Amino acid sequence: MVFGSTWIVTKTTKAKLDDGLAWVDVAGLALLAGVGFTVSLLISELSFGDDAPHYNHAKVAILVGSLVAALLAAVVLRLRNKHYRKLAEIETEDADGDGIPDVYQQ
């Protein structure tokens, strides 16, 4: 939902992703948002009731879905963190020792 909405907005309006943001970052954030859908536990409890066998199936499915979303998001965002760490090193490198990072002196 998060990824699809972002993609639709960028394709149908003048909005665009920031230059420092890649689609894989949006995908990682969208996966992380999947953890927040545990409100479905409340909805399934209200729909099925505590005694129904469907409630237990729904609860397990919702929790497994949240766990899978969290694990996938951790993998994607951890890989992107390595990329951003390298960028941060480049942006803070000061080879001449004048206190101004070299990337801003070109």
Contact map, one row per residue, 1 for C-alpha under 8 A:
1111100000000000000000000000010000000000000000000000000000000000000000000000000000000000000000000000000000
1111110000000000000000000000010010000000000000000000000000000000000000000000000000000000000000000000000000
1111111000000000000000000110010000000000000000000000000000000000000000000000000000000000000000000000000000
1111111100000000000000000000000000000000000000000000000000000000000000000000000000000000000000000000000000
1111111110000000000000000000000000000000000000000000000000000000000000000000000000000000000000000000000000
0111111111000000000000000000000000000000000000000000000000000000000000000000000000000000000000000000000000
0011111111100000000000000000000000000000000000000000000000000000000000000000000000000000000000000000000000
0001111111110000000000000000000000000000000000000000000000000000000000000000000000000000000000000000000000
0000111111111010000000000000000000000000000000000000000000000000000000000000000000000000000000000000000000
0000011111111111100000000000000000000000000000000000000000000000000000000000000000000000000000000000000000
0000001111111110000000000000000000000000000000000000000000000000000000000000000000000000000000000000000000
0000000111111100000000000000000000000000000000000000000000000000000000000000000000000000000000000000000000
0000000011111110000000000000000000000000000000000000000000000000000000000000000000000000000000000000000000
0000000001111111000000000000000000000000000000000000000000000000000000000000000000000000000000000000000000
0000000011101111100000000000000000000000000000000000000000000000000000000000000000000000000000000000000000
0000000001000111110000000000000000000000000000000000000000000000000000000000000000000000000000000000000000
0000000001000011111011000000000000000000000000000000000000000000000000000000000000000000000000000000000000
0000000000000001111110000000000000000000000000000000000000000000000000000000000000000000000000000000000000
0000000000000000111111000000000000000000000000000000000000000000000000000000000000000000000000000000000000
0000000000000000011111000000000000000000000000000000000000000000000000000000000000000000000000000000000000
0000000000000000111111101100000000000000000000000000000000000000000000000000000000000000000000000000000000
0000000000000000101111111100000000000000000000000000000000000000000000000000000000000000000000000000000000
0000000000000000000011111110000000000000000000000000000000000000000000000000000000000000000000000000000000
0000000000000000000001111111000000000000000000000000000000000000000000000001000000000000000000000000000000
0000000000000000000011111111100000000000000000000000000000000000000000000001100100000000000000000000000000
0010000000000000000011111111110000000000000000000000000000000000000000000000000000000000000000000000000000
0010000000000000000000111111111000000000000000000000000000000000000000000000000000000000000000000000000000
0000000000000000000000011111111100000000000000000000000000000000000000011101100000000000000000000000000000
0000000000000000000000001111111110000000000000000000000000000000000000001000100000000000000000000000000000
1110000000000000000000000111111111000000000000000000000000000000000000001000000000000000000000000000000000
0000000000000000000000000011111111100000000000000000000000000000000011011000000000000000000000000000000000
0000000000000000000000000001111111110000000000000000000000000000000011001100000000000000000000000000000000
0100000000000000000000000000111111111000000000000000000000000000000010000000000000000000000000000000000000
0000000000000000000000000000011111111000000000000000000000000000110011000000000000000000000000000000000000
0000000000000000000000000000001111111100000000000000000000000000111011000000000000000000000000000000000000
0000000000000000000000000000000111111110000000000000000000000000010000000000000000000000000000000000000000
0000000000000000000000000000000011111111000000000000000000000000010000000000000000000000000000000000000000
0000000000000000000000000000000000111111110000000000000000000110010000000000000000000000000000000000000000
0000000000000000000000000000000000011111111000000000000000000000000000000000000000000000000000000000000000
0000000000000000000000000000000000001111111100000000000000000100000000000000000000000000000000000000000000
0000000000000000000000000000000000000111111110000000000001100100000000000000000000000000000000000000000000
0000000000000000000000000000000000000111111111000000000000000000000000000000000000000000000000000000000000
0000000000000000000000000000000000000011111111100000000000000000000000000000000000000000000000000000000000
0000000000000000000000000000000000000001111111111000001001100000000000000000000000000000000000000000000000
0000000000000000000000000000000000000000111111111100001000000000000000000000000000000000000000000000000000
0000000000000000000000000000000000000000011111111000000000000000000000000000000000000000000000000000000000
0000000000000000000000000000000000000000001111111000000000000000000000000000000000000000000000000000000000
0000000000000000000000000000000000000000000111111111011000000000000000000000000000000000000000000000000000
0000000000000000000000000000000000000000000111111111001000000000000000000000000000000000000000000000000000
0000000000000000000000000000000000000000000010011111001000000000000000000000000000000000000000000000000000
0000000000000000000000000000000000000000000000011111101000000000000000000000000000000000000000000000000000
0000000000000000000000000000000000000000000000011111111100000000000000000000000000000000000000000000000000
0000000000000000000000000000000000000000000000000011111110000000000000000000000000000000000000000000000000
0000000000000000000000000000000000000000000000010001111111000000000000000000000000000000000000000000000000
0000000000000000000000000000000000000000000110011111111111100000000000000000000000000000000000000000000000
0000000000000000000000000000000000000000000000000001111111110000000000000000000000000000000000000000000000
0000000000000000000000000000000000000000000000000000111111111000000000000000000000000000000000000000000000
0000000000000000000000000000000000000000100100000000011111111100000000000000000000000000000000000000000000
0000000000000000000000000000000000000000100100000000001111111110000000000000000000000000000000000000000000
0000000000000000000000000000000000000000000000000000000111111111000000000000000000000000000000000000000000
0000000000000000000000000000000000000000000000000000000011111111100000000000000000000000000000000000000000
0000000000000000000000000000000000000101100000000000000001111111110000000000000000000000000000000000000000
0000000000000000000000000000000000000100000000000000000000111111111000000000000000000000000000000000000000
0000000000000000000000000000000000000000000000000000000000011111111100000000000000000000000000000000000000
0000000000000000000000000000000001100000000000000000000000001111111110000000000000000000000000000000000000
0000000000000000000000000000000001111100000000000000000000000111111111000000000000000000000000000000000000
0000000000000000000000000000000000100000000000000000000000000011111111100000000000000000000000000000000000
0000000000000000000000000000000000000000000000000000000000000001111111110000000000000000000000000000000000
0000000000000000000000000000001111100000000000000000000000000000111111111000000000000000000000000000000000
0000000000000000000000000000001101100000000000000000000000000000011111111100000000000000000000000000000000
0000000000000000000000000000000000000000000000000000000000000000001111111110000000000000000000000000000000
0000000000000000000000000001001000000000000000000000000000000000000111111111000000000000000000000000000000
0000000000000000000000000001111100000000000000000000000000000000000011111111100000000000000000000000000000
0000000000000000000000000001000100000000000000000000000000000000000001111111110000000000000000000000000000
0000000000000000000000000000000000000000000000000000000000000000000000111111111000000000000000000000000000
0000000000000000000000011001000000000000000000000000000000000000000000011111111100000000000000000000000000
0000000000000000000000001001100000000000000000000000000000000000000000001111111110000000000000000000000000
0000000000000000000000000000000000000000000000000000000000000000000000000111111111000000000000000000000000
0000000000000000000000000000000000000000000000000000000000000000000000000011111111100000000000000000000000
0000000000000000000000001000000000000000000000000000000000000000000000000001111111110000000000000000000000
0000000000000000000000000000000000000000000000000000000000000000000000000000111111111000000000000000000000
0000000000000000000000000000000000000000000000000000000000000000000000000000011111111100000000000000000000
0000000000000000000000000000000000000000000000000000000000000000000000000000001111111110000000000000000000
0000000000000000000000000000000000000000000000000000000000000000000000000000000111111111000000000000000000
0000000000000000000000000000000000000000000000000000000000000000000000000000000011111111100000000000000000
0000000000000000000000000000000000000000000000000000000000000000000000000000000001111111110000000000000000
0000000000000000000000000000000000000000000000000000000000000000000000000000000000111111111000000000000000
0000000000000000000000000000000000000000000000000000000000000000000000000000000000011111111100000000000000
0000000000000000000000000000000000000000000000000000000000000000000000000000000000001111111110000000000000
0000000000000000000000000000000000000000000000000000000000000000000000000000000000000111111110000000001000
0000000000000000000000000000000000000000000000000000000000000000000000000000000000000011111110000000111000
0000000000000000000000000000000000000000000000000000000000000000000000000000000000000001111111000000111000
0000000000000000000000000000000000000000000000000000000000000000000000000000000000000000111111100000111000
0000000000000000000000000000000000000000000000000000000000000000000000000000000000000000000111111111110000
0000000000000000000000000000000000000000000000000000000000000000000000000000000000000000000011111000110000
0000000000000000000000000000000000000000000000000000000000000000000000000000000000000000000001111100010000
0000000000000000000000000000000000000000000000000000000000000000000000000000000000000000000001111111000000
0000000000000000000000000000000000000000000000000000000000000000000000000000000000000000000001011111000000
0000000000000000000000000000000000000000000000000000000000000000000000000000000000000000000001001111100000
0000000000000000000000000000000000000000000000000000000000000000000000000000000000000000000001001111110110
0000000000000000000000000000000000000000000000000000000000000000000000000000000000000000001111100011111110
0000000000000000000000000000000000000000000000000000000000000000000000000000000000000000001111110001111111
0000000000000000000000000000000000000000000000000000000000000000000000000000000000000000011110000000111111
0000000000000000000000000000000000000000000000000000000000000000000000000000000000000000000000000001111111
0000000000000000000000000000000000000000000000000000000000000000000000000000000000000000000000000001111111
0000000000000000000000000000000000000000000000000000000000000000000000000000000000000000000000000000011111
